[in-house]
Every structure is written in C-alpha cells, then in structure tokens.
Amino acid sequence: MKQYFKNYLKLLNFAKDYKLVMLGAVLCMGVSTLFEGVSLGMIGPLIDRVFTNKKIVIPGDMPDFIVQIIDRLNAIDSQTFLNFIIIFLPLLFLVKGIFLFLQEYLMNVVGQGVVRDVRNRLYSKFQELSMDFYAKSKVGELMSRVTNDVSIITNAISYAFKDLAFQSMKLVFFSVCAIGLGFKISWKLPLVIFVLFPAIMFPVTRVARKIKRFTVEVQKRIADLNTHMSETISGAHIVKAFCREKFEINKFKEINQHYYKFSLKSIKRTLFLSPLTEFVGILGAALILSIIGKELLAERISFGSFATFMVFLMSIIQPLKKLSNVHAINQKALAASTRIYEILDEQPTIKEKPGALAITDFKKDIVFTDLYFSYNKVDGDVLKNVDLTVKKGEMVAFVGHSGAGKTTLVNLLPRFYDPDRGYVSIDDKRLTDLKTKDLRSMISIVSQESVLFNTTVKENIAYGKDEVNEALIIEAARRAHALEFIDSLPDRFDTIIGDRGLRLSGGEKQRISIARAIVKDSPILILDEATSQLDSVSERLIQDAFAYLMKGKTVFVIAHRLATIQKADKIVVMEKGRIVEQGRHEDLIKSAKLYKKLYELQFSE
C-alpha cells in the first residue's frame, strides 16, 4: 500500500504546475457536496410535511440546533412549506449545477494541460536522447508512449482524481449523515454500514491488481501494433515486392488478437466492480428493512426520517462504485506512468560538459586518436586502434567492404556516439570539451538514405538554418541540379513532398539533400554514399555541384564507387574496424593490396 501511494504521488507529479487549478476544483467539489447533502436532507421534511402531512419524528436525543430546526418545520403548515420548497429547490440545484460545471471544467483544464505538457516533455526528451537510444527502440512503441500512455495518465489525473476527491467527500459526508441519523433510529443500523465497506473494498483491491497486470499487457500490444503498422506502411513497397501481404496481415491479426484478449480481461474485471457494489448495497438495504420495519409500521419513526436515512445510505453506494472504478483507472495509469517515466528518466549517453567551449570554425586539423568503439559488449569492437589525421581543407575518402566501420568512424565526428577508448579532437580540443550544438553546426551531412520531411520543398532545403532568403534556396537548388525537376512540380518550391519524400524519386531526394547541405554551408562536409541514388547521367551533372559544395571545406567521403573519389587528398582503406591502408589513389593502386583488389573488382565488371 505504501508503494501504491508513492507511485500515485509520482503520477500526480505530472500535474504539479496546476496545483491552484486543482485546489479551485476541490473547493468547488466541497460546495457541490454540501449542496447535494442539503438537497438529500430535504427529502424527509418533504415527505412528512407535504406528502403525508405528518410531523417529523426522529427518535432519541438530538443536538439542540437540530431539534429547533425540526420544531420550526413541524410548526409550518403544509401549504407554506410546499411554497418554500417550490422556490428553494430550483435555486439549490442551480447553485449546485454551477459548482459542478466549474469543477468539471477546471479538472478538464488540468487534464488537457497535462496531455500537452507530458507530450511536450516526451518529444523534447526524444530530441535530447542519443543515437544509441534509437538504435534499441521501436518507433511504434515510442509513438504509443506519446499517444496511448499519455491519454491513460490524463484520465487518471483529470477524471479519476476528480472522482477520487469528489466521491471521497461525498462518501465521508453521506456516511457521517447516515451513521449519525442511524444511531438515533437504532444502534444496529450503523453496523450495516461498517459491514458494507469491507464487503465492497476487499474484492475491489483484488480485482484492481489483476487489472494493472492486464493493462501492462494491453499497452505492450498497442505498442506492437503501432510498430507493425509503422514498419509495414513505410516499407509497403518491400512488402508488395516480396508478396508478403498475407503474411503481414496474419501477423497483424495475431498481435491484434492478443490486444483483444487482454483488453476483454481488463474490461470484464472493471465491469464486474459496478454490479458487485450495487448488489452489496441492496443486501444492506434489505438487512435494514428487516431491522427497522416494525418500528416504521408502528409509526414510532416517521417515514420521512427513515427515507432520509435510506437516501443517505444508498447515496454511499454511488461513491463506492465510482471509487472502485477510480482504483481500476489508477492501476492502468500507474502502468502507463511507469512506461512514460522510463523515457523521461532515460539519460543521454552524449552529454555536454559544464563550461563546454564554443566553436565556430577550426584552423588546423581533425585528429582521431587510438579509437576503439562498440555498439554493445556482445558484438565486440566495431572500431579498433584507429589513428587518423585530417588537415583542414582536405578531402578524405573512406573505402572498404560493408561492415568495415567507415560510417561508424565518421559518425563519431558529430558526436552521434562517443568512442569507448581514445578521442577525436579539433585543433587539439577534444570533441567532448566542445559545445555539441556548435560542433554539429559546423557539419553538413548528405547521407546514403535521404531523410526528408512531409513538408514543402522549400522548407526541406532550408532545414539547416532558421532564416533563409528565397534567392539562396533557389541558388542551392540550381547548384544541386534540383531546379529542373522542382520547376515541374505542381507548386514548385511550395509543393508538399509527402511522408519521407515519397513523391520524389531516389535521385530527386538525394539532390534535395545536397541543396540542403549547400544552404547550411558548414566548414565540414560528410558525404555518406551521397551519389548512390543517382544514375550515371545525374551523377555527372552533379559533380560540379559537389565541386562547388566542397570548395574550401574539409570533406569526409564514404564511397563504394571508387571512380568518384580518385581525386581525394587521402584515401583511407578500412577492414574489420581497422585502418589498413591510406594514401593517394596513385600510390595505393601501386602498393596497397586491399585497395588494388577493390579497384580491380569494380573496374573488371
């Protein structure tokens, strides 16, 4: 129980910025509860003084102020009392309705605010986390945390918290009224109330534990569904090319069936709570009638007094039912909260040191010193004993078989990862001592897989800078030989290119990426298979774009097509994570065994 409250307080921490709003809602709940109690308390006098035209009779000693109220009510003639009720009740319910509206509205302000804030926090956290986090995460599961899990905790904070506070007030208020009035009628009546609570709460707590377990499974299945849909929709052309539609449909149905099964188990147990509490309440009412029936028939107790007691007693049932549902909702929310905090508590592996140095350019060189790197301990080192110096203004090309570590080595430069041993430095300053944003602002990347966004051509080209004039965008597109196909698009630079640029061909997407790098105009340029999506004609057209783009820059090129890097100042040959050969093309072709072998394999085809 202690852990439950600890976890619940952690859940409510999402709403800490809305304390005053929640306090206002709770005050409105208190006023609503008071007015509801008054309206229920009017039932007895209404029955005795209007419907049966008899005096209000409550056995036993009562406090003086209650005796005086009853005496005054008994002294009023029935018609006058009826006229009072006709005027008073509508006003009573109007005021109660106003406060009910205010509490609902204020709690919705909290709920919707929490949705916005937690989603903002999650998305900000996604941007903060390092690349190794994304390497081990599923896109669909991360999307599920932002959508489904956030909605669940919002229900707990807005609706469930509202019911927890409001129904608890009603439960306490109505219980006090029922117990106090019950003792005056018969000492046996309050005992029924003390039996009702454990009879309802014991099964509620047992069922709620199972609901939490099933909720965890439901959330996992939702994440699996999102992942499956994300992968198969983005890879639709592969699914169709390999005729795997039926396989993917069956796989989706299987995941969906598990979701359906666990959802029903959770729903079944949640629905079970309501009739259970109602049944226990009716048993209590029957027991009360058996205890007090004779007193009522003998008119030793007025029917109005008994009816008031029964109304207060039966009014306890609704708060108990709602509180049992609150417990079920909270169990679901605690599971969702755990999943959200897994993301929020995740720490980026790439961290900027306090007092990190600013950098906007470099003067001398970039040095890779005794580097070792592994993505995980199991697979072993991807880079081993790498030493390399790249002078400012040089074009360095990396070649080797797939998996040799070329892209991994280059990814250490913008600090997508940090080496396990060794370091990378710029002008004798280690990258770990520099401001990460400054470092990455110095680097432009054109990668093998062109990453474009579902927005306009113009916004994709200008993505690397906050403010770019249109003339620069057009010039960059011209330099990248993208202007030809952009002019043929329906809205030219304002054309939406679709999810991941699906409305463009591979070569067109690649040229947009090159134009983006031209606009950013960073002193360091990384080209990772940048011409892999281009046909031979397009590749020739774009060589002058590269010449313009690389002018005055330090360039890192990863290429399988050796014809494109023969003019590099330095060619670095990698094998199994090591640098095995390096030099100019003319020297390597004469003396380097692996480079010569790679070259001959390509040009003998």
DAVENRA-V390827 format. One record per residue. PHI is phi in whole degrees, 0 to 359 (* if undefined). Layout:
phi->PHI
phi->PHI
This chain:
phi->*
phi->299
phi->294
phi->299
phi->293
phi->297
phi->293
phi->292
phi->295
phi->294
phi->295
phi->293
phi->299
phi->298
phi->256
phi->297
phi->282
phi->241
phi->301
phi->293
phi->297
phi->294
phi->297
phi->299
phi->296
phi->295
phi->298
phi->297
phi->297
phi->298
phi->295
phi->299
phi->297
phi->298
phi->293
phi->293
phi->297
phi->297
phi->296
phi->291
phi->294
phi->284
phi->296
phi->299
phi->302
phi->297
phi->293
phi->289
phi->271
phi->249
phi->288
phi->252
phi->54
phi->236
phi->281
phi->282
phi->235
phi->235
phi->289
phi->86
phi->281
phi->239
phi->304
phi->302
phi->293
phi->287
phi->300
phi->295
phi->297
phi->295
phi->298
phi->294
phi->295
phi->292
phi->280
phi->281
phi->289
phi->302
phi->294
phi->298
phi->296
phi->298
phi->297
phi->296
phi->297
phi->300
phi->276
phi->287
phi->298
phi->301
phi->295
phi->300
phi->288
phi->296
phi->296
phi->299
phi->296
phi->298
phi->288
phi->297
phi->299
phi->297
phi->293
phi->295
phi->295
phi->297
phi->290
phi->289
phi->301
phi->296
phi->300
phi->291
phi->294
phi->295
phi->305
phi->299
phi->291
phi->292
phi->296
phi->298
phi->295
phi->296
phi->295
phi->298
phi->294
phi->304
phi->288
phi->279
phi->289
phi->277
phi->295
phi->295
phi->296
phi->290
phi->294
phi->254
phi->249
phi->261
phi->301
phi->298
phi->292
phi->295
phi->297
phi->296
phi->296
phi->286
phi->262
phi->292
phi->296
phi->296
phi->297
phi->294
phi->291
phi->294
phi->302
phi->291
phi->281
phi->273
phi->288
phi->292
phi->295
phi->301
phi->294
phi->301
phi->286
phi->293
phi->290
phi->294
phi->301
phi->297
phi->300
phi->294
phi->297
phi->292
phi->294
phi->299
phi->297
phi->293
phi->293
phi->299
phi->291
phi->296
phi->298
phi->289
phi->276
phi->197
phi->296
phi->285
phi->296
phi->299
phi->299
phi->299
phi->295
phi->292
phi->280
phi->297
phi->302
phi->295
phi->296
phi->267
phi->287
phi->299
phi->294
phi->299
phi->294
phi->293
phi->294
phi->298
phi->299
phi->292
phi->299
phi->298
phi->296
phi->291
phi->296
phi->302
phi->294
phi->299
phi->294
phi->296
phi->292
phi->298
phi->298
phi->296
phi->298
phi->299
phi->297
phi->298
phi->295
phi->299
phi->291
phi->283
phi->285
phi->292
phi->255
phi->302
phi->293
phi->289
phi->303
phi->288
phi->297
phi->259
phi->55
phi->254
phi->302
phi->295
phi->299
phi->292
phi->298
phi->295
phi->294
phi->297
phi->298
phi->295
phi->296
phi->295
phi->294
phi->297
phi->299
phi->300
phi->296
phi->289
phi->297
phi->296
phi->297
phi->293
phi->296
phi->302
phi->287
phi->294
phi->294
phi->296
phi->293
phi->294
phi->296
phi->297
phi->295
phi->295
phi->296
phi->297
phi->297
phi->294
phi->300
phi->297
phi->297
phi->296
phi->296
phi->295
phi->299
phi->292
phi->280
phi->250
phi->304
phi->295
phi->299
phi->289
phi->295
phi->279
phi->61
phi->281
phi->229
phi->289
phi->298
phi->296
phi->296
phi->296
phi->297
phi->298
phi->300
phi->295
phi->296
phi->296
phi->296
phi->291
phi->290
phi->290
phi->297
phi->298
phi->301
phi->296
phi->299
phi->291
phi->293
phi->294
phi->293
phi->300
phi->299
phi->295
phi->297
phi->295
phi->297
phi->296
phi->293
phi->296
phi->294
phi->294
phi->299
phi->300
phi->293
phi->291
phi->293
phi->301
phi->283
phi->296
phi->273
phi->296
phi->254
phi->294
phi->282
phi->266
phi->240
phi->269
phi->291
phi->299
phi->72
phi->300
phi->277
phi->281
phi->208
phi->236
phi->197
phi->224
phi->249
phi->242
phi->200
phi->241
phi->235
phi->257
phi->241
phi->45
phi->278
phi->230
phi->208
phi->219
phi->284
phi->201
phi->292
phi->293
phi->280
phi->83
phi->287
phi->270
phi->239
phi->221
phi->51
phi->271
phi->233
phi->202
phi->241
phi->240
phi->280
phi->301
phi->87
phi->281
phi->253
phi->245
phi->250
phi->246
phi->230
phi->149
phi->295
phi->302
phi->86
phi->285
phi->108
phi->297
phi->295
phi->301
phi->298
phi->293
phi->292
phi->285
phi->293
phi->277
phi->59
phi->294
phi->220
phi->249
phi->294
phi->287
phi->222
phi->81
phi->200
phi->245
phi->226
phi->239
phi->51
phi->67
phi->253
phi->293
phi->301
phi->292
phi->265
phi->258
phi->292
phi->298
phi->296
phi->298
phi->301
phi->289
phi->292
phi->277
phi->238
phi->250
phi->232
phi->241
phi->260
phi->297
phi->261
phi->291
phi->260
phi->241
phi->245
phi->282
phi->215
phi->281
phi->302
phi->302
phi->291
phi->292
phi->292
phi->272
phi->300
phi->280
phi->225
phi->286
phi->231
phi->225
phi->282
phi->296
phi->298
phi->294
phi->297
phi->294
phi->296
phi->297
phi->296
phi->294
phi->297
phi->272
phi->57
phi->262
phi->297
phi->300
phi->279
phi->295
phi->296
phi->271
phi->285
phi->306
phi->244
phi->48
phi->289
phi->264
phi->285
phi->284
phi->268
phi->86
phi->301
phi->55
phi->70
phi->294
phi->280
phi->249
phi->284
phi->300
phi->294
phi->294
phi->298
phi->295
phi->289
phi->297
phi->296
phi->293
phi->299
phi->298
phi->292
phi->296
phi->296
phi->295
phi->53
phi->272
phi->290
phi->244
phi->233
phi->247
phi->244
phi->258
phi->54
phi->293
phi->251
phi->293
phi->266
phi->257
phi->285
phi->297
phi->295
phi->299
phi->296
phi->295
phi->298
phi->269
phi->301
phi->291
phi->295
phi->294
phi->299
phi->292
phi->296
phi->273
phi->299
phi->77
phi->248
phi->266
phi->241
phi->249
phi->243
phi->251
phi->212
phi->270
phi->272
phi->293
phi->296
phi->277
phi->235
phi->294
phi->269
phi->296
phi->293
phi->211
phi->247
phi->251
phi->260
phi->243
phi->210
phi->53
phi->84
phi->243
phi->273
phi->254
phi->209
phi->203
phi->155
phi->279
phi->304
phi->298
phi->283
phi->293
phi->294
phi->270
phi->241
phi->270
phi->289
phi->293
phi->297
phi->298
phi->295
phi->298
phi->296
phi->293
phi->298
phi->290
phi->270
phi->267
phi->287
